[in-house]
Amino acid sequence: MMSARILKHVPKEEEGRLARWLEDSFQRLIDAYGRTLTWVLQRQTATLLVFAATLVATALLFYVVPKGFFPVQDTGVIIGVTEAPQTVSFQGMAERQQALVAELLKDPAVESISSFIGVDGTKRHAEQRPRADQPQAAVRS
C-alpha cells in the first residue's frame, strides 16, 4: 500500500539519462545471463565433467596446500618472559635476569639477547597458560 503511494510510475520518455542507462545495463546483463544459461544447458555433459574436475582439483588442493592462519616464517626472534615472586627486589631480579642471559648466550644458536625488567601487561595466571614443556619442545625442534 505504501509503495503504491510513494512510488509513482514514470513514463520511459520522462526518465532521466541515468535511469535509462541503468535500465539498459540491467537488461543487457539479464540477456547475457540468459544466453549463457542456454549455452550451459545445451552442454550438460560437458558442464558436469567440468564440475567433477573442479571438485576433484579442490579436494586435491585441500590436501596438498599447507594449512594455517598465519604463514610459517622464521624471523629469528624468540620472545620470552621471566617471572619472580613479588617480594624480589629490582636488584635481585636484575641478578636473576643476568644469570639467565649468561646461560642462554652459551647456546651457539643465540646471537644476541635484549633484556629488560618491568611490567608489560601481558601476565597470565598459570592455569591460563600452556604447560612450560610445550613451548620448550617447539623451540627445540
C-alpha angles and dihedrals in degrees: 000000000000092000090054089055099041103035112062125190112251117198114241093245091056095051119107124249093257093052092049092047092049092048092050091047092051091048092051089050092051091048092050090049090051092050092048092047091050090049092051094046090052089056102045096147093052091045091052091049092051089049092050092048091050091050092050092046090050092051091048092048090049089061097037103044114080113249129219140109095241125038114250108245130164105226093170092236128115120185119205134178124210122204133195134177115284089246092068114108123229090254091050091050091048090053092049091047092050091050090052092048091050090051094048093048089060088073109091090215090064112086101174142348132212113203133181138167119225147086118292101176095238098102114134128188117256093253091057095052129076115254113278094244093061098065091038091055090050091051092049095053 
